[in-house]
Amino acid sequence: MNVLQCIAVDDEPLALGLVCAFIEKTPFLSLTGRYSSAVEALQVIHTQQIDVIFLDIQMPDLTGIELARVIEKAGGRAPRIIFTTAFNQYALDGFRVDALDYLLKPFNYEEFLRAASKAQAYAELLQKASSAGSVETKDEYLFLKVEYQLVRIAYDDILYTEGLKDYVKVHLKSDPKPILSLTSLKALEEKLPSSKFMRVHRSFIVNLDKISAVTKNTIQIGTITIPVSDQYKENFNQFLSKWM
């Protein structure tokens, strides 16, 4: 079992002490540091390999949400964030910065352990993906963040994906209800192998193997008709020439 390196960040001494005690009580977590401000934590995040941050939101100087955005922009292998807060109105903001979980104070050890176990499961998925090679290029599936879970989706199960502002709908062969993920269509396009998928519209990426019919300006996947926009017409026409 891999041990995850963690830090706790909270400007309330009692809350900080409780989280640190919970971390030290959990066999697969190791407490690397404890900080009373996000500014203090930032330097450690940039200089050490941290796997998980237990992070308060309402703090002076730099809030937890702002710290999460800084980490997100830095790129690389960023630590996963579990928010610990007394305010439930920040749940959507936490979701938008790809937080792993959201613990609402006061929480007990059982709730803490449930959130920490998500971090452990995520780390195990990353390790499996790393040992097998790139999941996007060598395997037959990808991992997609759905609510606060990392879900494995087989390429062959995807019919098409639809962009909806801040979200992406992934329409599946196996389930009439699409999966909703807080990501951009561009980010998803970069994960999908170009040999299997094509973007044909600002709002649509299609699985080439699932196309049942084509016209000059549309693609048919089952009973669904998907438009092809001028921006992507050249790539589509190259694909279309193989059908003629």
Helices and strands as residue ranges (DSSP letters): E 4-9, H 13-25, E 29-35, H 38-47, E 52-55, H 64-74, E 80-85, G 88-90, H 91-96, E 101-104, H 109-132, E 141-146, E 149-154, G 155-157, E 158-164, E 167-172, E 179-181, H 185-191, E 197-201, E 204-207, G 208-210, E 213-214, E 218-221, E 224-227, G 230-232, H 233-241
